[in-house]
């Protein structure tokens, strides 16, 4: 699996997202009730994520349509799935902080 980006903590609970070349592609800010709001590099809202009823996170686009889900994996990793339940990738905790993302 190829590494396709990373996410690192920012200020005030934000998370900055980068592509595999280290260019910032967007950021996420804390939302209500444990959710996150997601923005592109230009500050336009592109979606949000909310905690699932049985754990994990449900992901939605800017129009509120469910586009996927993330569930806890082994050894602190997170597995990502599309809206049809097909695995699209996984993320592992970074060495010091943040996450590394893989296809």
WOVEN-V70110 format. One record per residue. N is the residue number from 1. RES is the residue in three letters. D_LAST is the distance of its C-alpha to the last C-alpha in Angstrom with 2 decimals. Layout:
N & RES & D_LAST
N & RES & D_LAST
This chain:
1 & UNK & 5.56
2 & UNK & 5.77
3 & UNK & 6.63
4 & UNK & 6.59
5 & UNK & 9.48
6 & UNK & 11.86
7 & UNK & 14.57
8 & UNK & 18.11
9 & UNK & 21.25
10 & UNK & 23.84
11 & UNK & 27.40
12 & UNK & 28.76
13 & UNK & 25.67
14 & UNK & 23.36
15 & UNK & 19.75
16 & UNK & 18.82
17 & UNK & 15.35
18 & UNK & 14.49
19 & UNK & 12.28
20 & UNK & 11.43
21 & UNK & 15.14
22 & UNK & 16.50
23 & UNK & 17.78
24 & UNK & 18.25
25 & UNK & 16.59
26 & UNK & 18.26
27 & UNK & 19.49
28 & UNK & 20.22
29 & UNK & 23.68
30 & UNK & 25.10
31 & UNK & 26.49
32 & UNK & 29.01
33 & UNK & 28.87
34 & UNK & 25.69
35 & UNK & 23.57
36 & UNK & 21.84
37 & UNK & 22.44
38 & UNK & 19.79
39 & UNK & 20.97
40 & UNK & 19.85
41 & UNK & 21.11
42 & UNK & 24.47
43 & UNK & 25.07
44 & UNK & 24.72
45 & UNK & 23.61
46 & UNK & 20.53
47 & UNK & 20.35
48 & UNK & 20.81
49 & UNK & 19.69
50 & UNK & 22.29
51 & UNK & 22.64
52 & UNK & 22.67
53 & UNK & 25.95
54 & UNK & 24.76
55 & UNK & 22.34
56 & UNK & 18.80
57 & UNK & 18.31
58 & UNK & 18.71
59 & UNK & 17.30
60 & UNK & 19.62
61 & UNK & 19.93
62 & UNK & 23.01
63 & UNK & 25.16
64 & UNK & 24.51
65 & UNK & 22.59
66 & UNK & 20.10
67 & UNK & 16.58
68 & UNK & 14.70
69 & UNK & 14.96
70 & UNK & 13.65
71 & UNK & 15.38
72 & UNK & 16.18
73 & UNK & 14.83
74 & UNK & 16.59
75 & UNK & 17.83
76 & UNK & 17.08
77 & UNK & 13.34
78 & UNK & 12.17
79 & UNK & 10.29
80 & UNK & 9.45
81 & UNK & 11.11
82 & UNK & 12.51
83 & UNK & 16.30
84 & UNK & 16.83
85 & UNK & 15.28
86 & UNK & 12.36
87 & UNK & 9.31
88 & UNK & 6.41
89 & UNK & 4.40
90 & UNK & 6.71
91 & UNK & 8.86
92 & UNK & 11.63
93 & UNK & 14.99
94 & UNK & 15.90
95 & UNK & 18.85
96 & UNK & 21.43
97 & UNK & 20.01
98 & UNK & 17.13
99 & UNK & 13.41
100 & UNK & 10.55
101 & UNK & 7.09
102 & UNK & 3.84
103 & UNK & 0.00
